[in-house]
Amino acid sequence: MASRRQWRYLGFFPGALRRVTFNTFVRLLEANGFCLHRQGKGSHAIYRGVVDGKVMFVTVAAHRASDDIKPGTLAAMIRQSGLPKKLFQ
């Protein structure tokens, strides 16, 4: 039997985030006006955008663009972006 955490990760709970790859996340950021601000250390890329008149920075730490983003990491990046969670569900 799967635990509640596993079910939420699989997307069976209402409001749960779907699986998103780093490549898809970056495309969603760019579609909403974000652009690459600078390349940080190693695999960290910092994207800059303006949301509701505020300048927002999102750190994307992708080792491989095709990897799935873990739910906690995805939630943190969505929070940094200031974009509505609905875009990522």
HELIX and SHEET records of a PDB file:
HELIX    1   1 ARG A    4  LEU A   10  1                                   7    
HELIX    2   2 PHE A   22  ALA A   31  1                                  10    
HELIX    3   3 PRO A   71  SER A   81  1                                  11    
HELIX    4   4 LYS A   85  PHE A   88  5                                   4    
SHEET    1   A 3 CYS A  35  GLN A  39  0                                        
SHEET    2   A 3 HIS A  44  VAL A  51 -1                                        
SHEET    3   A 3 LYS A  54  ALA A  61 -1                                        
END                                                                             
